Amino acid sequence: MGRFMTSSPRRHHLSARVLPDESDRLRGRVIDMASYRSRLDMRDHDSILNALWNELSRLAHDAWTWRDPDSLEALEFHLAILKAHVHAEWER
């Protein structure tokens, strides 16, 4: 068993680190990494697309508020990016 320092805002103290014993390692299970990675990639892809849609909403609000050429250009550019993503999804 090893010892290491943990910190808290108020004090430092020693804590004993609990290492897994042999029986814990033997009870492990095997998972299909391909399907795990696929789900992880999909979640990351969805997160990215959701962020892009959120940004579109913000840019549309900015363009509506300011009504200037720069805001409209940013909105058009972002819309082109989303359009490419949507077309790629629908072609699958």
DRENLOGU-639983 format. One record per atom (N, C-alpha, C, O): y, z, x. Coordinates in pm, whole numbers, plus 50000, padded with zeros to 5 digits. Example, Ala and Ser with C-alpha at 12.3 -4.5 7.8 and 13.67 -1.06 7.14 Angstrom:
# DRENLOGU-639983
494315078051319 495505078051230 496705078051320 496685084651424 497755070851285 498945071451367 500035078751290 501145080451341 
END
This chain:
# DRENLOGU-639983
498855000050084 500005000050000 501245000050090 501325007950183 502184991250062 503384990550142 504534997950077 504485001549959 505555000250155 506765006650102 507924997050123 507964989650222 508864997250031 510044988950046 511224995949982 511075005049901 512404991650020 513624997749967 514024990549838 514014978249832 514364998149739 514964992449618 516364997849609 516655008949653 517234990049551 518604994849540 519004995849395 518584987949310 519815005349369 520425006849238 521915008749265 522305011549378 522745007449165 524175009049188 524545022849244 525555024149312 523745032849216 524115046449253 523415051649377 523975059949449 522185046949406 521475052749520 520395043249571 520025033649503 519905046049690 518775039049749 517595048549751 517745060449779 516425043249722 515245051849731 514035043649770 514025031349755 513025050249820 511765043749857 510855043249736 510745052949661 510205032049718 509235030749611 507945025449670 507965017749766 506845029349614 505555024449659 505265011449586 505355010849464 504935001049661 504594988249601 503114988149568 502294991049655 502774984849448 501384984549407 500844970549429 501354960849372 499824969549511 499184956749537 497994955049445 497294964849418 497744942949396 496574940949310 495294943249389 495194939549505 494334949449324 493064951349392 492164939249367 492544929949296 490994939449427 490064928049421 489684924549277 489554912749245 489514934449189 489104931649051 490194924048976 489884915848889 491464926749008 492544919248943 492474904448980 492684895848895 492184901749104 492094887749147 490894880749086 490954868749059 489814887949066 488604881949009 488764878748861 488094869848810 489644885948791 489844883548648 490794872048621 491044868848505 491314865748724 492254854648706 491634843448626 490414842748612 492454834648576 491944823248501 492484810448560 493534810248624 491774799848538 492164786748588 492924779648476 492484779548361 494054773848511 494814766348412 494924751848457 494874748848576 495084743048361 495234728948389 496674726448432 497584726548349 496894724348560 498254722848613 498954710348561 500174710448545 498214699648536 498834687248488 499504689548352 500644685448332 498794696048260 499394698348129 500524708748138 501514707748066 500364718548226 501424728448248 502684721648299 503774724248249 502534713048400 503694706048455 504314696648352 505534695148346 503464690448272 503964681348169 504844688948070 505924684248033 504374700648026 505174708647933 506464713348000 507524713547937 506374717048127 507554721548200 508554710148214 509754712048194 508054698148249 508944686648261 509604683548128 510794680348123 508844684448019 509384681447887 510484691547852 511524687947798 510224704247884 511224714447854 512484711947935 513594713047883 512324708448062 513484705548145 514214693148093 515444692948090 513454682948053 514054670648000 514834673847872 515954669047854 514244681747784 514924685547660 516184693647689 517194691847623 516114702447787 517284710447823 518424701547872 519584703647838 518064691647951 519074682448003 519684674447889 520904673047881 518834669147801 519354661347687 520224669947595 521264665447547 519794682147571 520604691047487 521964693747551 522984694147482 521974695447681 523244697647751 524124685247741 525344686447725 523524673347750 524304660947736 524904659747597 526064655747582 524134663147494 524654662647357 525764672947337 526764670247270 525584684647395 526644694847385 527924690047453 529024692147403 527754683747568 528924678547640 529614667447559 530834666547559 528844659147491 529424648747406 530304654947298 531404650247271 529804665647238 530584672447135 531894677847193 532944676647130 531824683747310 533024689147374 534014677947408 535214679347385 533484666847462 534354655647498 534984649247375 536144644947379 534234648547265 534794643047141 535924652047091 536954647147045 535724664947100 536784674247058 538024672547147 539154672447098 537794671247279 538934669247370 539674656247339 540904655847338 538914645547312 539544632647281 540324633547150 541414627947139 539784640547052 540464642146925 541734650646943 542754648046880 541634660747028 542774669647050 543904662747127 545054662947085 543554656747240 544574651247330 544964636947298 546114633047318 544014629047248 544254615147210 544904607147322 545834599447301 544374609247443 544894602047559 543804592847615 542624594747586 544184582847695 543214573247749 542134579747836 540974575447831 542484589847915 541484596248001 540394603147920 539224602247954 540774609947815 539794616747730 538874606647664 537664608847655 539444595547617 538624585147553 537674578547653 536534575547620 538154576247776 537284570347878 536134579647913 535004575047931 536404592547924 535334602247952 534314602347839 533114603047863 534804601647716 533924601247600 533074588547600 531864589247576 533684577147626 532944564447630 531884564547741 530754560147719 532244569547858 531314570047971 530114578847936 528964575147962 530384590447879 529314599747844 528444593947733 527224595647734 529054587247638 528304580947530 527374570247585 526254568647535 527804562747686 526944552647747 525714559047813 524614553547806 525904570547875 524774577647936 523784581947829 522584579847843 524294587947722 523404592247614 522714580347547 521554581347509 523424569447532 522854557447471 521654552647552 520634548747495 521774552847684 520654548747770 519464558047753 518324553447749 519714571147742 518624580747722 517924578547587 516704578947579 518714576147483 518154574147350 517314561447346 516214561447291 517824550547404 517044538147407 515754539947485 514724534747444 515794547247596 514584549647675 513564557847594 512364555147602 514014567647518 513094575647437 512454567447326 511274568947297 513234558747264 512714550947152 511834539547197 511094533947116 511894535847323 511024525247375 509644530347414 508734522447438 509464543347420 508154549047457 507134546747351 505984550847367 
END
